């Protein structure tokens, strides 16, 4: 994967998110707009997660390979879980944060065991 592709897509998704949050409402944008919101939010979180994974890889002296991209994908899903839990629970309590951490840890464990 090209080295500059992920940061550029994250920047574009951040701009799209800012525009959506400032000029639309969930009711006004409809189901397709909600899908675009969640997709762009995931792309933004994936870019931030890859930044974290690359920093850890640099500290450990590894090259960024296929496994690091998968770790980034799993870590990016954590904020998505929180974003989906917040409206359903009404408030984010420690149990919800713990559940998110368990799912992310399980995903990282699966990546570690699979590859």
Secondary structure, DSSP 4 states (H G I P E B T S, - for coil): --TTHHHHHHHHHHHHHHHHHHH--HHHHHHHHHHHHHHHHHHHHHHHHHHHHHHHHHHHT----HHHHHHHHHHHHHHHHHHHHHHHHSS--HHHHHHHHHHHHHHHHHHHHH-
